[in-house]
Amino acid sequence: MARLGRSQPIPVKSLGKLRYSRATIDLPAFEVSAEWPDLSIVTPNVNLNLPVFEITAEWPALSLTRDQILTLPVFEVTAEWPALTISIPPSPGDAMTGADGEIEWNGPLARLVAGGGQDLYRITELEGWEDLPGVESGNTSRPSRHGSYAGRKYGEERVVTATIQIDDNSPTFAESLAFLRQATAIGDSDDEYPLVIRLRGETLLAFGAITGRIMPTGLVGAGIVQASIRWTCSDPRRYSLGLQGTNISLNTPTALANTGNCETHPLIRLPGPVTDPVLVNAELGQSLGFDLEVPDGSTLEIDTDGATVTMGGVSQALQLTTASVQLGDFVLAAATNTITYSAGAGGSAGADFLWRHAHL
């Protein structure tokens, strides 16, 4: 008997020679999309600093075989850019017409402009604006003789009272009255808001809060109300509307003028990179120095009025050197102040000073 497989051969079919051909693949239209970060703008300096970003593109999947020639047709890369918009909040005094005898009060709910020849809200009386506020003498009684030891004099808070007459004998009287009530409501925080008053061509700014409103209603039937509005300003100083600003170059004494009649507190920004920055006011013999490093891209912000110094939202008050005055004591006097900015290293970006002329 023959063995299986030897007497029964397995048939094999010939496939012939393998062949291949060239293929062309067309890519469909596609877009490149770009995502831009939100823009955050802080006034008075408007800096549009875009961080490092990437443009991402989604390409169609490619399937290639051996010896295939891939030919891309002519195509365009499209990118859609968002429209850039900058919203700047209104500045104190923006709503005023420029007429004498005008008051602008910017509350949290409404903006009130009165006086200046208006027919609806008329200013009939103003007190406390040009007065010298109360003075804290700072004197200390002498224990064994007459009198006292002279102390530093400081102004107390300023109280301003204006009588505003509503003259609106029309169906809109109730609306006019409601608007005045809303604009002079008690705030729900300790924030103070701009109070701008223009008298005889001079416009000055204070910051205060509503602390009184008296509205007799004897003439309501005739569409007339004499409202007495009182503001209390914790800082008695009145300031120029214009915010002054300059950059002080490293190791370059620079004159800064405060044309008011009392000292003013500047806001100071020191951009990095800088190490151990020092500021000196030659006329007052004051200095501010910090034992720290401000990295590139960071800024040391010194608010002398609020007596704070921060970097990236973190307090740096403990880095104040022992030779420095207190943060709240570094001021610009009512005159010319020569400021010098120095540093242990870096500081090429200079020091930015912002201030207003101050009046008592």
For each residue, the residues with C-beta under 8 A, 3 or more apart:
1:
2: 6 7
3: 6 7
4: 7 8
5: 8 10
6: 2 3
7: 2 3 4
8: 4 5
9:
10: 5
11:
12:
13:
14:
15: 18
16:
17:
18: 15
19:
20: 65 66 67
21:
22: 67 68 69
23: 65 68
24: 69 71
25: 62 63 70
26: 73
27: 30 60 72 73 75
28: 60
29: 75
30: 27 57 58 59 60 75
31: 77 78 79 80
32: 55 56 57 77 78 79
33: 56 57 58 79 80
34: 53 55 56 79 80 81
35: 53 56
36: 50 53 81 82
37: 50 51 53
38:
39: 48 84 86
40:
41: 46 47 48 86 87 88
42: 45 46 47
43: 46 88 89
44: 243 245 354
45: 42 269 352
46: 41 42 43 86 88
47: 41 42
48: 39 41 84
49:
50: 36 37 53
51: 37
52:
53: 34 35 36 37 50
54:
55: 32 34 79
56: 32 33 34 35
57: 30 32 33 77
58: 30 33
59: 30 62
60: 27 28 30
61:
62: 25 59 70
63: 25
64: 68 70
65: 20 23 68
66: 20
67: 20 22
68: 22 23 64 65
69: 22 24
70: 25 62 64
71: 24
72: 27 75
73: 26 27
74:
75: 27 29 30 72
76:
77: 31 32 57
78: 31 32
79: 31 32 33 34 55
80: 31 33 34
81: 34 36
82: 36
83:
84: 39 48
85:
86: 39 41 46
87: 41
88: 41 43 46
89: 43
90: 94 95 106 111
91: 94 241
92: 104 106 194 196 205 241
93: 96 104 194 196 203 205 241
94: 90 91
95: 90 104 111 113
96: 93 99 102 104 113 116 196 198 203
97: 102 113 116
98: 102 116 198
99: 96 102 115 116 117 198
100: 116 198 199 200 201
101: 115 116 117 123 198 199
102: 96 97 98 99 113 114 115 116 123 197 198
103: 112 113 114 115 123 126 162 164 195 196 197 198
104: 92 93 95 96 111 112 113 194 195 196 197
105: 111 112 113 114 183 184 193 194 195 196 229 231
106: 90 92 111 193 194 195 196
107: 110 111 112 182 183 184 185 187 193 210
108: 187 188 191 193
109: 182 183 185
110: 107 179 182 183
111: 90 95 104 105 106 107 183
112: 103 104 105 107 121 179 180 183 184
113: 95 96 97 102 103 104 105 116 118 121
114: 102 103 105 118 121 122 123 162 164
115: 99 101 102 103 118 121 122 123 164
116: 96 97 98 99 100 101 102 113 123 198
117: 99 101
118: 113 114 115 121 122
119: 122 167
120: 166 167 168 176
121: 112 113 114 115 118 164 165 166 176 180
122: 114 115 118 119 164 165 167
123: 101 102 103 114 115 116 126 162 163 164 165
124: 163 164 165 226
125: 161 162 163
126: 103 123 129 160 161 162 163 197 199
127: 131 160 161 162
128: 131 158 159 160 161
129: 126 160 197 199 238
130: 199
131: 127 128 158
132: 135 155 360
133: 155 156 157 158 159 236 360
134: 155 156 157
135: 132 153 154 155 156
136: 153 154 155 156
137: 151 153
138: 150 151 152 153 154
139: 148 149 150 151
140: 148 149 151
141: 147 148 149
142: 145 146 147 148 149
143:
144:
145: 142
146: 142
147: 141 142
148: 139 140 141 142 151
149: 139 140 141 142
150: 138 139
151: 137 138 139 140 148
152: 138
153: 135 136 137 138
154: 135 136 138
155: 132 133 134 135 136 158 236 237 262 360
156: 133 134 135 136 236
157: 133 134 232 233 234 235 236
158: 128 131 133 155 206 208 232 233 235 236 238
159: 128 133 211 230 231 232 233
160: 126 127 128 129 195 197 206 208 230 231 232 233
161: 125 126 127 128 212 228 229 230 231
162: 103 114 123 125 126 127 228 229
163: 123 124 125 126 226 227 228 229
164: 103 114 115 121 122 123 124 180 226 227 228 229
165: 121 122 123 124 224 225 226 227
166: 120 121 173 176 177 180 223 224 225 227
167: 119 120 122 223 224
168: 120 172 173 176 223
169: 173 222 223 224
170: 173 223
171: 174
172: 168 175 176
173: 166 168 169 170 176 177 220 223
174: 171 177 178
175: 172 178 179
176: 120 121 166 168 172 173 179 180
177: 166 173 174 180 181 215 225
178: 174 175 181 182
179: 110 112 175 176 182 183
180: 112 121 164 166 176 177 183 184 215 225 227
181: 177 178 184 185 213 215
182: 107 109 110 178 179 185
183: 105 107 109 110 111 112 179 180
184: 105 107 112 180 181 210 213 227 229
185: 107 109 181 182 210
186: 210
187: 107 108 190 191 193 209 210
188: 108
189:
190: 187
191: 108 187 209
192: 207 208 209 233 234 235
193: 105 106 107 108 187 207 208 209
194: 92 93 104 105 106 205 206 207
195: 103 104 105 106 160 205 206 207 208 231 233
196: 92 93 96 103 104 105 106 203 204 205 241
197: 102 103 104 126 129 160 203 204 206
198: 96 98 99 100 101 102 103 116 201 202 203
199: 100 101 126 129 130 202
200: 100
201: 100 198
202: 198 199
203: 93 96 196 197 198 241
204: 196 197 238 239 240 241 359
205: 92 93 194 195 196 238 239 240 241 356
206: 158 160 194 195 197 231 233 235 237 238 239
207: 192 193 194 195 233 234 235
208: 158 160 192 193 195 231 232 233 234
209: 187 191 192 193 231 232
210: 107 184 185 186 187 213 229 230 231
211: 159 230 231 232
212: 161 228 229 230
213: 181 184 210 227 228 229 230
214: 227 228
215: 177 180 181 225 226 227 228
216: 219 225 226
217: 220 225
218:
219: 216 222 223 224 225 226
220: 173 217 223 224 225
221:
222: 169 219
223: 166 167 168 169 170 173 219 220
224: 165 166 167 169 219 220
225: 165 166 177 180 215 216 217 219 220
226: 124 163 164 165 215 216 219
227: 163 164 165 166 180 184 213 214 215
228: 161 162 163 164 212 213 214 215
229: 105 161 162 163 164 184 210 212 213
230: 159 160 161 210 211 212 213
231: 105 159 160 161 195 206 208 209 210 211
232: 157 158 159 160 208 209 211
233: 157 158 159 160 192 195 206 207 208 236
234: 157 192 207 208
235: 157 158 192 206 207
236: 133 155 156 157 158 233 360
237: 155 206 260 262 264 358 359 360
238: 129 158 204 205 206 358 359 360
239: 204 205 206 260 264 356 357 358 359
240: 204 205 244 259 260 356 357
241: 91 92 93 196 203 204 205
242: 356
243: 44 354 355 356
244: 240 256 353 354 355 356 357
245: 44 352 353 354 355
246: 254 256 352 353
247: 350 351 352 353
248: 252 254 339 340 341 350 351 352 353
249: 252 254 341 350
250: 341 342 343 347 348 350
251: 340 341 342
252: 248 249 340 341
253: 282 338 339 340
254: 246 248 249 338 339 340
255: 336 337 338 339
256: 244 246 266 332 336 337 338 339 353 355
257: 335 336 337
258: 263 264 332 333 334 335 337 355 357 358
259: 240 334 357
260: 237 239 240 264 334 357 358 359
261: 334 358 359 360
262: 155 237 334 358 359 360
263: 258 331 332 333 334 358
264: 237 239 258 260 331 332 334 355 356 357 358
265: 303 304 305 328 330 331 332 355
266: 256 304 330 331 332 353 354 355
267: 301 302 303 304 305 353 354 355
268: 279 288 301 302 304 351 352 353 354
269: 45 299 300 301 302 351 352 354
270: 274 277 294 299 300 301 302 341 347 351 352
271: 274 294 298 299 349 350 352
272: 293 294 295 296 297 298 299 300 346 349
273: 293 294 295 296 345 346
274: 270 271 277 293 294 300 343 345 346 347 349
275: 292 293 294 343 344 345 346
276: 289 290 291 292 293 343 344 345
277: 270 274 289 290 294 300 341 342 343 347 351
278: 287 288 289 290 321 341 342 343
279: 268 287 288 289 330 339 340 341 351
280: 286 287 339 340 342
281: 284 285 286 287 330 331 332 333 337 338 339
282: 253 285 337 338 339 340
283: 333 335 336 337 338
284: 281 331 333 337
285: 281 282
286: 280 281 325 329 330 331
287: 278 279 280 281 323 324 325
288: 268 278 279 302 320 324 325 327 330
289: 276 277 278 279 320 321 323 324
290: 276 277 278 300 309 316 319 320 321 324
291: 276 319 320 321
292: 275 276 300 311 316 319
293: 272 273 274 275 276
294: 270 271 272 273 274 275 277 298 299 300 311 346
295: 272 273 298
296: 272 273
297: 272
298: 271 272 294 295 311 312
299: 269 270 271 272 294 311
300: 269 270 272 274 277 290 292 294 309 310 311 316
301: 267 268 269 270 309 310 311
302: 267 268 269 270 288 308 309 327 330
303: 265 267 306 307 308 309 310 327
304: 265 266 267 268 307 327 328 330 331
305: 265 267 328
306: 303
307: 303 304 326 327 328
308: 302 303 315 317 327
309: 290 300 301 302 303 315 316 317 319 320 327
310: 300 301 303 313 314 315 316
311: 292 294 298 299 300 301 314 316
312: 298
313: 310
314: 310 311
315: 308 309 310 318
316: 290 292 300 309 310 311 319 320
317: 308 309 320 327
318: 315
319: 290 291 292 309 316
320: 288 289 290 291 309 316 317 324 327
321: 278 289 290 291 324
322:
323: 287 289
324: 287 288 289 290 320 321
325: 286 287 288 329 330
326: 307 329 330
327: 288 302 303 304 307 308 309 317 320 330
328: 265 304 305 307
329: 286 325 326
330: 265 266 279 281 286 288 302 304 325 326 327
331: 263 264 265 266 281 284 286 304
332: 256 258 263 264 265 266 281 337 355
333: 258 263 281 283 284 337
334: 258 259 260 261 262 263 264 358
335: 257 258 283
336: 255 256 257 283
337: 255 256 257 258 281 282 283 284 332 333
338: 253 254 255 256 281 282 283
339: 248 253 254 255 256 279 280 281 282 351 353
340: 248 251 252 253 254 279 280 282
341: 248 249 250 251 252 270 277 278 279 347 350 351
342: 250 251 277 278 280 347
343: 250 274 275 276 277 278 346 347
344: 275 276
345: 273 274 275 276
346: 272 273 274 275 294 343
347: 250 270 274 277 341 342 343 350 351
348: 250
349: 271 272 274
350: 247 248 249 250 271 341 347
351: 247 248 268 269 270 277 279 339 341 347
352: 45 245 246 247 248 268 269 270 271
353: 244 245 246 247 248 256 266 267 268 339
354: 44 243 244 245 266 267 268 269
355: 243 244 245 256 258 264 265 266 267 332
356: 205 239 240 242 243 244 264
357: 239 240 244 258 259 260 264
358: 237 238 239 258 260 261 262 263 264 334
359: 204 237 238 239 260 261 262
360: 132 133 155 236 237 238 261 262
